[in-house]
Amino acid sequence: MPEDLNLSNLQPAQERKARKRVGRGMGSGKGRYSGRGIKGQKSRAGSHAMRAGFEGGQMPLTMRQPKLRGSTSKDAMPVGPFRTYTQPVNLRDLDRFDAGEEVTPESLKAKGLIRSVRKDVKLLGVGELTKKLSISVHGASASARAKVEAAGGTLTLLKEPKVKKARTRKAAAAAADEPAEPAEAAESGE
């Protein structure tokens, strides 16, 4: 750096480069097509900001892959309206609670075991439960229910379990015939 730095000998640190002024007439050297060539996708405005996975109008790789059948399968397109999601909580995670404490979706969120109280919570039977807890969740597996009751705790469901429909016509007919007989017997006075 020179010692006698003043306004007469100030210079920029790097050489200044004037910006390219395009579309300012044929004599400017960047007139007519403004350096974009003739027609086509790359001559249009906004053509250089394409989303990830865009293949120039060709069928993208994600759509070329085979799909599993059914509107609710994991990779079905479009995704069906019946997709549901439950937040899993394992029994081993309930060690953070003290004995006799009440376990609810709000308390699970407070302990950091689930992210949202707006989604259903399902208790799964991974691990062992050594404390007596009163648990209130939306769903529970059979093994989780058995382990909670074995530890002396209680399990209440916040949502009624769905009743499974009969899969075949024969099974449905058989199920329909069975409850009809006791009703007839009750009417006849037996």
GROMACS elastic network, one bead per residue, 0.5 to 0.9 nm:
[ bonds ]
;  ai    aj funct       b0    kb
    1     4     6  0.88937   500
    1     5     6  0.79284   500
    2     5     6  0.58679   500
    4     9     6  0.85030   500
    5     8     6  0.80952   500
    5     9     6  0.64672   500
    5    10     6  0.68814   500
    6     9     6  0.57981   500
    6    10     6  0.62996   500
    7    10     6  0.54093   500
    8    11     6  0.89877   500
   11    14     6  0.84199   500
   11    15     6  0.87776   500
   12    15     6  0.65678   500
   12    16     6  0.74163   500
   13    16     6  0.88758   500
   14    17     6  0.89370   500
   18    21     6  0.87218   500
   20    30     6  0.83111   500
   21    24     6  0.68199   500
   21    28     6  0.83014   500
   21    30     6  0.73709   500
   21    34     6  0.87425   500
   22    25     6  0.82608   500
   22    28     6  0.78959   500
   22    29     6  0.82286   500
   22    31     6  0.61321   500
   22    32     6  0.87851   500
   22    33     6  0.85659   500
   22    34     6  0.50793   500
   22    35     6  0.75701   500
   23    26     6  0.80599   500
   23    28     6  0.81043   500
   23    29     6  0.88799   500
   23    30     6  0.58144   500
   23    32     6  0.61515   500
   23    33     6  0.70818   500
   23    34     6  0.50847   500
   23    35     6  0.86969   500
   24    27     6  0.79979   500
   24    28     6  0.61875   500
   24    29     6  0.85331   500
   24    30     6  0.69203   500
   24    31     6  0.54697   500
   24    32     6  0.82258   500
   24    34     6  0.84135   500
   25    28     6  0.56896   500
   25    29     6  0.77262   500
   25    30     6  0.72159   500
   25    32     6  0.68101   500
   26    29     6  0.60279   500
   26    30     6  0.67999   500
   26    32     6  0.64209   500
   27    30     6  0.78960   500
   27    31     6  0.72425   500
   28    31     6  0.62450   500
   29    34     6  0.85775   500
   29    35     6  0.89479   500
   30    33     6  0.72876   500
   30    35     6  0.59892   500
   31    34     6  0.51245   500
   31    35     6  0.77219   500
   32    35     6  0.82734   500
   33    36     6  0.56451   500
   33    37     6  0.59658   500
   33    38     6  0.67736   500
   33    39     6  0.88532   500
   33    43     6  0.83115   500
   34    37     6  0.77069   500
   35    43     6  0.89899   500
   36    39     6  0.81917   500
   36    42     6  0.71887   500
   36    43     6  0.53105   500
   36    44     6  0.86619   500
   37    40     6  0.84944   500
   37    42     6  0.84386   500
   37    43     6  0.67078   500
   38    43     6  0.69112   500
   39    42     6  0.76309   500
   39    43     6  0.55312   500
   39    44     6  0.77172   500
   40    43     6  0.55832   500
   40    44     6  0.71804   500
   41    44     6  0.56404   500
   41    45     6  0.87127   500
   41    47     6  0.63132   500
   41    56     6  0.88742   500
   42    45     6  0.78920   500
   42    46     6  0.86166   500
   42    47     6  0.55767   500
   42    48     6  0.71321   500
   43    47     6  0.74469   500
   44    47     6  0.57189   500
   44    48     6  0.87720   500
   45    48     6  0.78894   500
   46    49     6  0.57541   500
   46    50     6  0.79557   500
   47    50     6  0.65627   500
   50    53     6  0.84919   500
   50    54     6  0.65189   500
   50    56     6  0.89602   500
   51    54     6  0.57486   500
   52    55     6  0.88152   500
   53    60     6  0.69114   500
   53    61     6  0.79657   500
   53    62     6  0.84398   500
   54    57     6  0.71618   500
   54    58     6  0.81224   500
   54    59     6  0.88690   500
   54    60     6  0.67281   500
   55    58     6  0.53658   500
   55    59     6  0.71677   500
   55    60     6  0.59406   500
   55    61     6  0.84560   500
   56    59     6  0.85865   500
   56    60     6  0.87992   500
   57    60     6  0.79064   500
   58    61     6  0.89594   500
   59    62     6  0.84073   500
   59    63     6  0.65689   500
   59    64     6  0.66300   500
   60    63     6  0.54501   500
   60    64     6  0.63103   500
   61    65     6  0.64932   500
   62    65     6  0.57175   500
   63    66     6  0.79173   500
   63    67     6  0.86855   500
   63    77     6  0.87572   500
   64    67     6  0.89037   500
   67    73     6  0.87372   500
   67    75     6  0.62394   500
   67    76     6  0.59168   500
   67    77     6  0.77308   500
   68    71     6  0.88428   500
   68    73     6  0.63646   500
   68    74     6  0.77517   500
   68    75     6  0.64874   500
   68    76     6  0.61050   500
   69    72     6  0.83777   500
   69    73     6  0.66742   500
   69    75     6  0.89093   500
   69    76     6  0.69552   500
   70    73     6  0.55737   500
   70    76     6  0.67509   500
   70    80     6  0.81683   500
   71    74     6  0.87776   500
   71    76     6  0.57819   500
   71    77     6  0.72314   500
   71    78     6  0.69847   500
   71    79     6  0.58351   500
   71    81     6  0.79641   500
   71    82     6  0.84211   500
   72    75     6  0.82334   500
   72    76     6  0.64554   500
   72    77     6  0.88533   500
   72    78     6  0.87415   500
   72    79     6  0.59374   500
   72    81     6  0.74220   500
   72    82     6  0.64978   500
   72    83     6  0.59785   500
   73    76     6  0.52264   500
   73    77     6  0.87682   500
   73    79     6  0.75800   500
   73    80     6  0.80110   500
   73    83     6  0.85317   500
   74    77     6  0.89725   500
   74    79     6  0.79222   500
   74    83     6  0.89890   500
   75    78     6  0.86320   500
   75    79     6  0.76172   500
   76    79     6  0.54651   500
   76    80     6  0.76983   500
   77    80     6  0.79169   500
   79    82     6  0.85550   500
   79    83     6  0.76466   500
   80    83     6  0.63290   500
   81    84     6  0.86916   500
   85   119     6  0.72113   500
   85   120     6  0.72324   500
   85   121     6  0.89862   500
   86   119     6  0.62574   500
   86   121     6  0.54106   500
   86   122     6  0.61004   500
   86   138     6  0.86909   500
   86   139     6  0.86342   500
   87   114     6  0.68199   500
   87   115     6  0.83696   500
   87   116     6  0.86112   500
   87   119     6  0.67967   500
   87   120     6  0.60982   500
   87   122     6  0.60086   500
   87   123     6  0.85647   500
   88   114     6  0.81068   500
   88   120     6  0.87967   500
   88   121     6  0.60521   500
   88   122     6  0.50598   500
   88   123     6  0.60839   500
   88   124     6  0.66322   500
   89    92     6  0.85254   500
   89    93     6  0.68678   500
   89    94     6  0.83042   500
   89   108     6  0.88411   500
   89   113     6  0.71112   500
   89   114     6  0.76478   500
   89   121     6  0.70536   500
   89   122     6  0.61616   500
   89   123     6  0.50048   500
   89   124     6  0.59627   500
   89   125     6  0.87072   500
   89   126     6  0.88565   500
   90    93     6  0.54971   500
   90    94     6  0.73056   500
   90   122     6  0.85023   500
   90   123     6  0.58118   500
   90   125     6  0.58714   500
   90   126     6  0.53115   500
   90   127     6  0.69725   500
   90   144     6  0.82356   500
   91    94     6  0.54277   500
   91    95     6  0.77903   500
   91   123     6  0.70261   500
   91   124     6  0.63753   500
   91   125     6  0.56098   500
   91   126     6  0.57436   500
   91   127     6  0.55258   500
   91   128     6  0.61034   500
   91   129     6  0.59172   500
   91   144     6  0.70127   500
   91   147     6  0.85017   500
   91   148     6  0.84171   500
   92    95     6  0.60995   500
   92    96     6  0.89405   500
   92   125     6  0.81859   500
   92   126     6  0.63841   500
   92   128     6  0.57378   500
   92   129     6  0.65107   500
   93    96     6  0.66416   500
   93    97     6  0.87524   500
   93   113     6  0.75072   500
   93   126     6  0.89864   500
   93   127     6  0.82051   500
   94    97     6  0.57035   500
   94    98     6  0.87936   500
   94   103     6  0.84130   500
   94   108     6  0.87660   500
   94   113     6  0.89053   500
   94   129     6  0.74032   500
   94   131     6  0.86914   500
   94   133     6  0.88929   500
   95    98     6  0.74561   500
   95   129     6  0.74214   500
   95   130     6  0.79239   500
   95   131     6  0.77179   500
   96   111     6  0.76575   500
   97   100     6  0.85243   500
   97   101     6  0.64785   500
   97   102     6  0.83763   500
   97   103     6  0.78237   500
   97   111     6  0.86547   500
   97   131     6  0.84297   500
   97   133     6  0.82095   500
   98   101     6  0.56096   500
   98   102     6  0.89187   500
   98   131     6  0.74122   500
   98   132     6  0.85947   500
   98   133     6  0.80477   500
   99   102     6  0.88610   500
   99   130     6  0.86874   500
   99   131     6  0.50874   500
   99   132     6  0.53424   500
   99   133     6  0.60015   500
  100   131     6  0.74798   500
  100   132     6  0.55068   500
  100   134     6  0.68477   500
  100   153     6  0.82017   500
  101   132     6  0.79707   500
  101   133     6  0.56301   500
  101   134     6  0.66154   500
  101   135     6  0.86113   500
  102   107     6  0.80110   500
  102   133     6  0.61501   500
  102   135     6  0.59805   500
  102   136     6  0.77568   500
  103   106     6  0.81189   500
  103   107     6  0.59865   500
  103   108     6  0.67730   500
  103   133     6  0.70381   500
  103   134     6  0.61079   500
  103   136     6  0.60273   500
  103   137     6  0.80259   500
  104   107     6  0.52046   500
  104   108     6  0.61531   500
  104   109     6  0.86393   500
  104   134     6  0.87065   500
  104   135     6  0.63069   500
  104   136     6  0.51154   500
  104   137     6  0.63021   500
  105   108     6  0.50135   500
  105   109     6  0.62049   500
  105   110     6  0.86516   500
  105   114     6  0.78617   500
  105   116     6  0.83652   500
  105   117     6  0.57906   500
  105   118     6  0.89636   500
  105   120     6  0.83966   500
  105   121     6  0.69422   500
  105   136     6  0.75063   500
  105   137     6  0.66104   500
  105   138     6  0.87683   500
  106   109     6  0.51698   500
  106   110     6  0.62581   500
  106   111     6  0.87987   500
  106   116     6  0.86976   500
  106   117     6  0.63453   500
  107   111     6  0.62650   500
  107   112     6  0.86330   500
  107   113     6  0.88569   500
  108   111     6  0.51910   500
  108   112     6  0.62757   500
  108   113     6  0.53030   500
  108   114     6  0.60214   500
  108   115     6  0.87745   500
  108   117     6  0.86591   500
  109   113     6  0.57547   500
  109   114     6  0.50285   500
  109   115     6  0.61240   500
  109   116     6  0.67436   500
  109   117     6  0.69329   500
  110   113     6  0.77412   500
  110   114     6  0.84137   500
  111   114     6  0.80691   500
  112   115     6  0.69668   500
  114   117     6  0.76250   500
  114   121     6  0.81801   500
  115   119     6  0.87625   500
  116   119     6  0.60707   500
  116   120     6  0.87554   500
  117   120     6  0.72969   500
  117   121     6  0.81515   500
  120   137     6  0.77210   500
  120   138     6  0.56782   500
  120   139     6  0.77444   500
  120   159     6  0.88801   500
  121   137     6  0.57119   500
  121   138     6  0.53343   500
  121   139     6  0.64382   500
  121   140     6  0.84190   500
  122   137     6  0.63845   500
  122   138     6  0.59175   500
  122   140     6  0.51588   500
  122   141     6  0.75956   500
  123   137     6  0.70563   500
  123   138     6  0.82195   500
  123   139     6  0.62738   500
  123   141     6  0.63845   500
  123   144     6  0.64521   500
  123   145     6  0.83452   500
  124   127     6  0.88879   500
  124   139     6  0.88705   500
  124   140     6  0.60913   500
  124   141     6  0.54849   500
  124   142     6  0.83624   500
  124   143     6  0.73654   500
  124   144     6  0.53522   500
  124   145     6  0.85583   500
  125   128     6  0.76833   500
  125   140     6  0.82955   500
  125   141     6  0.66566   500
  125   142     6  0.78451   500
  125   143     6  0.51995   500
  125   145     6  0.77310   500
  125   146     6  0.86135   500
  125   147     6  0.72994   500
  125   148     6  0.89840   500
  126   143     6  0.84963   500
  126   144     6  0.76469   500
  128   147     6  0.72430   500
  128   148     6  0.89401   500
  129   132     6  0.80753   500
  129   133     6  0.89962   500
  129   147     6  0.66460   500
  129   148     6  0.66699   500
  129   150     6  0.86894   500
  129   151     6  0.64594   500
  130   148     6  0.88219   500
  130   151     6  0.60868   500
  131   148     6  0.86905   500
  131   151     6  0.63126   500
  131   152     6  0.78780   500
  131   153     6  0.76424   500
  132   148     6  0.77067   500
  132   149     6  0.87209   500
  132   151     6  0.57335   500
  132   152     6  0.53030   500
  132   154     6  0.79552   500
  133   148     6  0.76932   500
  133   151     6  0.82498   500
  133   152     6  0.76322   500
  133   154     6  0.65133   500
  133   155     6  0.83576   500
  134   148     6  0.87372   500
  134   153     6  0.54627   500
  134   155     6  0.60494   500
  134   156     6  0.79308   500
  135   148     6  0.85573   500
  135   153     6  0.76134   500
  135   154     6  0.60914   500
  135   156     6  0.62794   500
  135   157     6  0.84606   500
  136   139     6  0.87931   500
  136   154     6  0.84375   500
  136   155     6  0.59982   500
  136   157     6  0.58098   500
  136   158     6  0.64320   500
  137   140     6  0.73517   500
  137   155     6  0.77901   500
  137   156     6  0.66537   500
  137   157     6  0.53087   500
  137   158     6  0.56281   500
  137   159     6  0.79853   500
  138   156     6  0.82377   500
  138   157     6  0.51023   500
  138   159     6  0.50709   500
  138   160     6  0.80406   500
  138   161     6  0.87044   500
  139   156     6  0.87182   500
  139   157     6  0.59210   500
  139   158     6  0.74987   500
  139   159     6  0.70206   500
  139   160     6  0.84593   500
  139   161     6  0.74622   500
  140   143     6  0.82885   500
  140   144     6  0.62628   500
  140   145     6  0.64397   500
  140   155     6  0.85434   500
  140   157     6  0.77554   500
  141   144     6  0.52352   500
  141   145     6  0.63108   500
  141   146     6  0.87719   500
  142   145     6  0.51595   500
  142   146     6  0.62807   500
  142   147     6  0.87636   500
  143   146     6  0.51426   500
  143   147     6  0.62445   500
  143   148     6  0.86856   500
  144   147     6  0.52122   500
  144   148     6  0.61744   500
  144   149     6  0.86673   500
  145   148     6  0.52669   500
  145   149     6  0.62791   500
  145   150     6  0.85738   500
  145   154     6  0.86117   500
  145   155     6  0.68558   500
  146   149     6  0.52952   500
  146   150     6  0.60665   500
  146   151     6  0.87144   500
  147   151     6  0.62284   500
  147   152     6  0.87506   500
  147   153     6  0.87789   500
  148   151     6  0.52361   500
  148   152     6  0.65368   500
  148   153     6  0.52970   500
  148   154     6  0.65960   500
  148   155     6  0.70244   500
  149   152     6  0.50385   500
  149   153     6  0.52632   500
  149   154     6  0.61982   500
  149   155     6  0.76499   500
  150   153     6  0.74233   500
  151   154     6  0.89803   500
  157   160     6  0.67554   500
  157   161     6  0.81017   500
  159   162     6  0.89124   500
  160   163     6  0.89769   500
  164   167     6  0.86709   500
  165   172     6  0.81727   500
  166   169     6  0.75118   500
  166   170     6  0.87259   500
  166   171     6  0.59379   500
  166   172     6  0.52675   500
  166   175     6  0.81503   500
  167   170     6  0.86134   500
  167   171     6  0.68664   500
  167   172     6  0.73945   500
  168   171     6  0.52990   500
  168   172     6  0.62414   500
  168   173     6  0.86237   500
  169   172     6  0.50044   500
  169   173     6  0.60242   500
  169   174     6  0.84875   500
  170   173     6  0.50979   500
  170   174     6  0.60949   500
  170   175     6  0.85532   500
  171   174     6  0.50397   500
  171   175     6  0.60773   500
  171   176     6  0.85123   500
  172   175     6  0.50813   500
  172   176     6  0.60825   500
  172   177     6  0.86541   500
  173   176     6  0.50103   500
  173   177     6  0.61832   500
  173   178     6  0.88177   500
  174   177     6  0.52123   500
  174   178     6  0.64270   500
  175   178     6  0.55255   500
  175   179     6  0.71911   500
  176   179     6  0.63095   500
  176   180     6  0.67700   500
  177   180     6  0.53534   500
  177   181     6  0.69586   500
  178   181     6  0.59790   500
  178   182     6  0.78575   500
  179   182     6  0.60360   500
  179   183     6  0.68699   500
  180   183     6  0.53642   500
  180   184     6  0.64656   500
  180   185     6  0.88754   500
  181   184     6  0.52323   500
  181   185     6  0.62664   500
  181   186     6  0.87136   500
  182   186     6  0.61320   500
  182   187     6  0.86977   500
  183   186     6  0.51175   500
  183   187     6  0.64117   500
  183   188     6  0.88938   500
  184   187     6  0.51342   500
  184   188     6  0.63802   500
  184   189     6  0.88632   500
  185   188     6  0.52548   500
  185   189     6  0.65212   500
  185   190     6  0.56836   500
  186   189     6  0.52956   500
  186   190     6  0.58687   500
  187   190     6  0.77008   500
